[in-house]
Amino acid sequence: MGEHFDILSVIVIIVTFIFFTLALFIKGLTHDILLESAVFLISIKLIMMAYKNSIATKSILKELDEIKKALKDKRA
């Protein structure tokens, strides 16, 4: 899991899930569950977006390093 998520993302997932579960048991299955579900899903979506951005950044940095290396090789 360390490869896919950083420690802060895991903490946010756990805390959000705990709050969601508490709200489910405290409020029950009322109309407020839709609001709680929406908050939970938004938190997960934000973490997924951060993960995708991390992958894209790593890919861009790798390509930039390859371009930099190719330019150094061409100069030599």
C-alpha positions as CSV (number, residue, x, y, z in Angstrom):
1,M,0.0,0.0,0.0
2,G,3.0,2.3,0.6
3,E,3.6,2.4,-3.2
4,H,0.1,3.6,-3.9
5,F,-0.8,5.9,-1.1
6,D,1.3,8.1,1.2
7,I,0.8,8.0,5.0
8,L,-1.4,11.1,5.0
9,S,-3.8,9.7,2.4
10,V,-4.2,6.5,4.5
11,I,-4.9,8.6,7.6
12,V,-7.5,10.6,5.8
13,I,-9.2,7.5,4.5
14,I,-9.2,5.9,7.9
15,V,-10.5,9.0,9.7
16,T,-13.2,9.6,7.0
17,F,-14.3,6.0,7.2
18,I,-14.5,6.2,11.0
19,F,-16.6,9.4,10.9
20,F,-18.8,7.9,8.2
21,T,-19.4,4.8,10.3
22,L,-20.1,6.8,13.4
23,A,-22.6,9.0,11.6
24,L,-24.2,5.8,10.2
25,F,-24.7,4.4,13.7
26,I,-25.6,7.7,15.4
27,K,-28.0,9.1,12.8
28,G,-29.2,5.8,11.4
29,L,-30.5,5.3,7.9
30,T,-32.2,8.6,7.5
31,H,-32.0,11.1,4.7
32,D,-28.8,12.5,6.3
33,I,-27.0,9.3,5.1
34,L,-27.0,10.8,1.6
35,L,-25.0,13.8,2.9
36,E,-22.6,11.6,4.8
37,S,-22.1,9.3,1.8
38,A,-21.4,12.3,-0.4
39,V,-18.8,13.6,2.0
40,F,-17.2,10.2,2.1
41,L,-17.1,9.8,-1.6
42,I,-15.7,13.3,-2.2
43,S,-12.9,12.5,0.2
44,I,-12.1,9.3,-1.6
45,K,-12.3,11.1,-5.0
46,L,-9.8,13.8,-3.8
47,I,-7.4,11.1,-2.7
48,M,-7.7,9.3,-6.0
49,M,-7.1,12.5,-7.9
50,A,-4.0,13.2,-5.8
51,Y,-2.7,9.7,-6.5
52,K,-3.3,10.1,-10.3
53,N,-1.5,13.5,-10.2
54,S,1.4,11.8,-8.4
55,I,1.7,9.2,-11.1
56,A,1.5,11.8,-13.8
57,T,4.2,13.9,-12.1
58,K,6.5,10.9,-11.8
59,S,6.0,10.2,-15.5
60,I,6.7,13.7,-16.6
61,L,9.8,13.9,-14.4
62,K,11.1,10.6,-15.9
63,E,10.5,12.0,-19.4
64,L,12.3,15.3,-18.5
65,D,15.2,13.3,-17.2
66,E,15.4,11.3,-20.4
67,I,15.4,14.6,-22.5
68,K,18.0,16.1,-20.2
69,K,20.2,13.0,-20.7
70,A,19.7,13.0,-24.4
71,L,20.7,16.7,-24.6
72,K,23.9,16.0,-22.6
73,D,24.8,13.0,-24.8
74,K,24.3,15.2,-27.9
75,R,26.6,17.9,-26.6
76,A,29.4,15.5,-25.8
